[in-house]
Amino acid sequence: MEGMTGTISETVLSHARDLSDDLLVTRFQGGDHDAFRHIMDRHCERIRNLIFTMFNSRDMVDDLTQEVFIKAYRALPGFRFDASVHTWLYRIAVNHCRDEMRRRKIRKVFSLQRMMDAGDTEIERVTAVHQDEHETQEFIQAGLQRLPEKYRLPVILKDVEGRTYEEIADIMKCELGTVKSRLARGRGMLREYLSPLLERH
């Protein structure tokens, strides 16, 4: 009997993994609160990565990730399917990170120097490759942390996370032109800091 119960549980879990996010939300809103666990399992790692990239502090990731999903759990009954669950979760995470920065009075100071005509592919290439090179990743993280939050976020979402301009605009709740402007500014500032690394590659 115990083995049969285990088999049933595995079958239910496998079935839930095959459901779309929207169907899991529908099940949650219909009273199946276990569906939220599957949503969380599906998106947790990317939310953790976003938070780590924003703060570059492993000590903060677990607590902030938990707080993001608590907020999501409380807000999910009112989810209206006007955005993807993925974008909706990112928006909650971004807003929570901003609130945490304000609460901790975190300010990233960066002296704006001459804007360089950065080829977008240069920044994308350096942030997208060499994932196993610890020193390179630390250098990139340090560069990202020097960017003011309004420029850092679009760079992270576009060049690290691979989001589209439209997705970033939806997540940040701003116009497409604002996203492109801030991304260009952020890339230029980041390029200044990463110039020794760009010269090597």
C-alpha positions as a Python dict, from the first residue, in 0.01 Angstrom:
ca = {
    (1, 'M'): (0, 0, 0),
    (2, 'E'): (284, 236, 89),
    (3, 'G'): (452, 170, -247),
    (4, 'M'): (125, 236, -428),
    (5, 'T'): (85, 571, -246),
    (6, 'G'): (436, 667, -354),
    (7, 'T'): (356, 579, -714),
    (8, 'I'): (36, 786, -706),
    (9, 'S'): (223, 1084, -558),
    (10, 'E'): (491, 1061, -826),
    (11, 'T'): (221, 1043, -1096),
    (12, 'V'): (46, 1354, -957),
    (13, 'L'): (377, 1539, -937),
    (14, 'S'): (467, 1442, -1293),
    (15, 'H'): (127, 1555, -1418),
    (16, 'A'): (162, 1891, -1240),
    (17, 'R'): (500, 1946, -1402),
    (18, 'D'): (335, 1908, -1743),
    (19, 'L'): (73, 2176, -1674),
    (20, 'S'): (122, 2530, -1803),
    (21, 'D'): (168, 2815, -1559),
    (22, 'D'): (-179, 2947, -1640),
    (23, 'L'): (-339, 2611, -1563),
    (24, 'L'): (-151, 2591, -1233),
    (25, 'V'): (-275, 2939, -1145),
    (26, 'T'): (-631, 2838, -1235),
    (27, 'R'): (-601, 2534, -1010),
    (28, 'F'): (-462, 2749, -729),
    (29, 'Q'): (-745, 3000, -763),
    (30, 'G'): (-987, 2707, -756),
    (31, 'G'): (-858, 2600, -415),
    (32, 'D'): (-567, 2368, -501),
    (33, 'H'): (-295, 2548, -305),
    (34, 'D'): (-45, 2271, -380),
    (35, 'A'): (-32, 2414, -732),
    (36, 'F'): (166, 2710, -598),
    (37, 'R'): (449, 2480, -494),
    (38, 'H'): (487, 2370, -854),
    (39, 'I'): (488, 2731, -974),
    (40, 'M'): (755, 2813, -717),
    (41, 'D'): (968, 2511, -807),
    (42, 'R'): (950, 2608, -1174),
    (43, 'H'): (1056, 2971, -1129),
    (44, 'C'): (1254, 2978, -805),
    (45, 'E'): (1604, 2944, -948),
    (46, 'R'): (1565, 3232, -1194),
    (47, 'I'): (1423, 3458, -925),
    (48, 'R'): (1717, 3363, -700),
    (49, 'N'): (1961, 3446, -980),
    (50, 'L'): (1794, 3783, -1040),
    (51, 'I'): (1814, 3872, -670),
    (52, 'F'): (2176, 3763, -645),
    (53, 'T'): (2269, 3970, -951),
    (54, 'M'): (2091, 4272, -804),
    (55, 'F'): (2263, 4255, -463),
    (56, 'N'): (2568, 4032, -520),
    (57, 'S'): (2516, 3890, -170),
    (58, 'R'): (2450, 3520, -116),
    (59, 'D'): (2347, 3592, 243),
    (60, 'M'): (2043, 3788, 122),
    (61, 'V'): (1922, 3556, -153),
    (62, 'D'): (1732, 3296, 52),
    (63, 'D'): (1542, 3548, 265),
    (64, 'L'): (1453, 3778, -24),
    (65, 'T'): (1347, 3487, -246),
    (66, 'Q'): (1120, 3359, 29),
    (67, 'E'): (971, 3706, 76),
    (68, 'V'): (908, 3739, -300),
    (69, 'F'): (718, 3409, -311),
    (70, 'I'): (520, 3497, 2),
    (71, 'K'): (409, 3814, -174),
    (72, 'A'): (330, 3613, -487),
    (73, 'Y'): (127, 3360, -287),
    (74, 'R'): (-82, 3637, -133),
    (75, 'A'): (-131, 3815, -465),
    (76, 'L'): (-201, 3508, -680),
    (77, 'P'): (-578, 3496, -610),
    (78, 'G'): (-601, 3830, -792),
    (79, 'F'): (-386, 3728, -1090),
    (80, 'R'): (-573, 3839, -1404),
    (81, 'F'): (-371, 3661, -1678),
    (82, 'D'): (-284, 3993, -1845),
    (83, 'A'): (86, 3899, -1831),
    (84, 'S'): (276, 3572, -1815),
    (85, 'V'): (333, 3425, -1470),
    (86, 'H'): (705, 3454, -1535),
    (87, 'T'): (682, 3830, -1606),
    (88, 'W'): (447, 3879, -1311),
    (89, 'L'): (691, 3707, -1073),
    (90, 'Y'): (982, 3909, -1209),
    (91, 'R'): (785, 4228, -1150),
    (92, 'I'): (719, 4130, -789),
    (93, 'A'): (1088, 4042, -743),
    (94, 'V'): (1208, 4369, -899),
    (95, 'N'): (973, 4579, -685),
    (96, 'H'): (1074, 4388, -373),
    (97, 'C'): (1443, 4441, -450),
    (98, 'R'): (1381, 4813, -495),
    (99, 'D'): (1196, 4829, -163),
    (100, 'E'): (1481, 4645, 7),
    (101, 'M'): (1737, 4884, -140),
    (102, 'R'): (1541, 5180, -8),
    (103, 'R'): (1498, 5015, 332),
    (104, 'R'): (1870, 4944, 360),
    (105, 'K'): (1953, 5284, 210),
    (106, 'I'): (2167, 5113, -52),
    (107, 'R'): (2305, 5364, -295),
    (108, 'K'): (2528, 5277, -585),
    (109, 'V'): (2750, 5573, -669),
    (110, 'F'): (2906, 5588, -1012),
    (111, 'S'): (3087, 5880, -1166),
    (112, 'L'): (2940, 5929, -1511),
    (113, 'Q'): (3224, 5952, -1754),
    (114, 'R'): (3226, 5996, -2128),
    (115, 'M'): (2967, 5778, -2293),
    (116, 'M'): (3142, 5542, -2530),
    (117, 'D'): (2981, 5414, -2846),
    (118, 'A'): (2952, 5067, -2700),
    (119, 'G'): (2871, 4793, -2943),
    (120, 'D'): (2585, 4613, -2769),
    (121, 'T'): (2728, 4280, -2875),
    (122, 'E'): (3044, 4347, -2674),
    (123, 'I'): (2859, 4369, -2343),
    (124, 'E'): (2634, 4077, -2434),
    (125, 'R'): (2932, 3866, -2533),
    (126, 'V'): (3124, 3923, -2211),
    (127, 'T'): (2822, 3874, -1983),
    (128, 'A'): (2697, 3569, -2172),
    (129, 'V'): (3019, 3368, -2199),
    (130, 'H'): (3288, 3245, -1964),
    (131, 'Q'): (3026, 3131, -1714),
    (132, 'D'): (3278, 2894, -1555),
    (133, 'E'): (3548, 3159, -1514),
    (134, 'H'): (3510, 3267, -1153),
    (135, 'E'): (3738, 3570, -1183),
    (136, 'T'): (3557, 3699, -1491),
    (137, 'Q'): (3217, 3659, -1328),
    (138, 'E'): (3332, 3842, -1015),
    (139, 'F'): (3458, 4127, -1232),
    (140, 'I'): (3125, 4148, -1415),
    (141, 'Q'): (2933, 4138, -1086),
    (142, 'A'): (3148, 4419, -948),
    (143, 'G'): (3077, 4623, -1260),
    (144, 'L'): (2702, 4565, -1235),
    (145, 'Q'): (2702, 4669, -869),
    (146, 'R'): (2855, 5003, -963),
    (147, 'L'): (2560, 5089, -1185),
    (148, 'P'): (2270, 5287, -1037),
    (149, 'E'): (1968, 5060, -999),
    (150, 'K'): (1765, 5215, -1284),
    (151, 'Y'): (2047, 5131, -1529),
    (152, 'R'): (2159, 4806, -1368),
    (153, 'L'): (1819, 4641, -1388),
    (154, 'P'): (1766, 4666, -1766),
    (155, 'V'): (2125, 4549, -1826),
    (156, 'I'): (2067, 4245, -1604),
    (157, 'L'): (1731, 4164, -1761),
    (158, 'K'): (1855, 4203, -2121),
    (159, 'D'): (2218, 4093, -2119),
    (160, 'V'): (2222, 3844, -1832),
    (161, 'E'): (1865, 3710, -1832),
    (162, 'G'): (1802, 3742, -2205),
    (163, 'R'): (1465, 3917, -2173),
    (164, 'T'): (1316, 4098, -2473),
    (165, 'Y'): (1267, 4476, -2473),
    (166, 'E'): (893, 4422, -2445),
    (167, 'E'): (930, 4191, -2145),
    (168, 'I'): (1162, 4437, -1972),
    (169, 'A'): (916, 4722, -2030),
    (170, 'D'): (640, 4507, -1881),
    (171, 'I'): (851, 4405, -1581),
    (172, 'M'): (973, 4760, -1514),
    (173, 'K'): (635, 4916, -1596),
    (174, 'C'): (782, 5179, -1827),
    (175, 'E'): (783, 5275, -2194),
    (176, 'L'): (983, 5080, -2450),
    (177, 'G'): (1184, 5393, -2530),
    (178, 'T'): (1277, 5432, -2163),
    (179, 'V'): (1403, 5074, -2153),
    (180, 'K'): (1621, 5126, -2461),
    (181, 'S'): (1754, 5458, -2331),
    (182, 'R'): (1844, 5320, -1988),
    (183, 'L'): (1991, 5006, -2139),
    (184, 'A'): (2216, 5210, -2367),
    (185, 'R'): (2322, 5431, -2075),
    (186, 'G'): (2385, 5132, -1850),
    (187, 'R'): (2584, 4950, -2117),
    (188, 'G'): (2799, 5256, -2175),
    (189, 'M'): (2872, 5290, -1804),
    (190, 'L'): (2938, 4919, -1768),
    (191, 'R'): (3166, 4922, -2071),
    (192, 'E'): (3383, 5184, -1902),
    (193, 'Y'): (3434, 4956, -1605),
    (194, 'L'): (3475, 4638, -1809),
    (195, 'S'): (3711, 4791, -2067),
    (196, 'P'): (4015, 4590, -1946),
    (197, 'L'): (3812, 4270, -1980),
    (198, 'L'): (3673, 4368, -2320),
    (199, 'E'): (4025, 4433, -2446),
    (200, 'R'): (4128, 4079, -2348),
    (201, 'H'): (3842, 3917, -2541),
}
